Amino acid sequence: MNILKFFTAGSVDDGKSTLIGRLLYDTDSILADQLEAIQNANRKNDDGTVDLAILTDGLRAEREQGITIDVAYKYFQTDKRKFIIADTPGHIQYTRNMVTGASTANLAIILVDARNGVVEQTIRHSYLVSLLGIKHVVVAVNKMDMVDYSETVFDAITQKYKSLAEELKLQDITYIPVSALKGDNIVHQSERMAWYSGDSLLHFLEQVDTDVQEKSEKARLPVQWVIRPQTDELHDYRGYAGRVVSGTFKVNDKITVLPSGASSTISKIEFFDKELDEASSGQSVTIHLATDVDISRGDTIVNSSALPQESKLIEADLCWMDTKALDTSITYLLQHNSKVTKVKIADVVYKVDINTLEKHAADEFKLNDIGRVVLKTADTLALDLYHENKANGSAILIDSRTNLTVGATMFRALAD
């Protein structure tokens, strides 16, 4: 069954956790013990009903403050599709958490409080959606029950967001008026908004086609392990194991190994104890080649008809995730799939004010800052640009002194 991964974003108290709780509750996706626990909880809505936000607010601090701090993942399914939801925090100080939760999503739900309309945090979240290249966006205008289900209010918010979407080059946008608290247009269509003729949120999520953005002709397999048992039974066995991060490999395909440039042909593809004719994105397989080639962990097997770019100097967008500021004088580690290489920040091109979208010169990056930098790596990387192939166009920065992940990068261009 097809899986849709989506995340929610919105200002503090826009109702992200309540919306997800409502989706789970109205689709009967809550276990009996969970339901009993939230019914016995102290948190109740003003009308005495159960506060469904408890379902995703797992941290004690979240329950006490009534806000989302960390990313919470929830899973449910209908007859048509399986869903993985990332409930991400809205506050600016948790931007790194939001980027983490959104990085694997193929759809974003941006909540807008019908009483407040498009605010600074709406702009910030929409910018992050644009930055991460998420193609499908649902603008859920929430708390319609608090504006008397007004069509005029909904239309005004829609028009204002369209101007923002045009500036950010967001294209596939769907607008849905909802009340997560009352359940209007979440799972079932609302009878209180007869003026709205579109789908409920769940019906839209069941129908949206995300396959187009997942497909890529750029077949890439970063080698994680060279399997060479050297036993009497498997004396000549030599396989290259890894996860296909994009595209499709087939038996008899011509491949190139990077960075060496050696070429060969795929003779066999193994998947557990089976042999496959082809291996597609997301599958972990072992590839056998017709000729012996010098391949190590960190090398990348690609189809010869669509070679990636190779460079040591890369212009990239950077989201800084560490409490310690970026230090351009030290050497970090860059992990690009299975390849780990030393890297220095050669230049800070600009930093973005994600509340106004203005770009300005900067000489430092602090926690949650986002902007453009130039990376200079010790080893040549076989990469694609992020907008062409997310899986092979992104990497993480690691502080070699602490082994902590300190930044997420998206490759935008080869630097001069």
Buried (B, 14 or more C-beta within 10 A) or exposed (E): EEEBBBBBBBBBBBBBBBBBBBBBBBBEBBEEEBBEEBEEEEBEEEEEEBBBBBBBBBEEEBBEEBBBBBBBEBEBBBEEBEBBBBBBBBBBEBBBBBBBBBBEBBBBBBBBBBEBBBBEBBBBBBBBBBBBBBBBBBBBBBBBBBBEBBEEBBBBBBEBBBEBBEEBEBEBBBBBBBBBBBBBBBBEBBEBBEEBEBBBBBBBBBEBEBEEBBEBEBBBBBBBEBEEEEEEEEEEEBBBBBBBBBBBBBBEBEBBBBBEEBEBEBEEBBEEEEEBEBBBBEBEBBBBBEEEBEBEBBBBBBBEEBBBBEBBBBBBBBBBBBEEEBEBEEBBBBBBBBBBBEBBBBBBBEBBBBEEBEEEEBEEBEBBBBBBBBBBBEBEBBBBBBEBBBBBBBBBBBBEEEEEBBBBBBBBBBBE
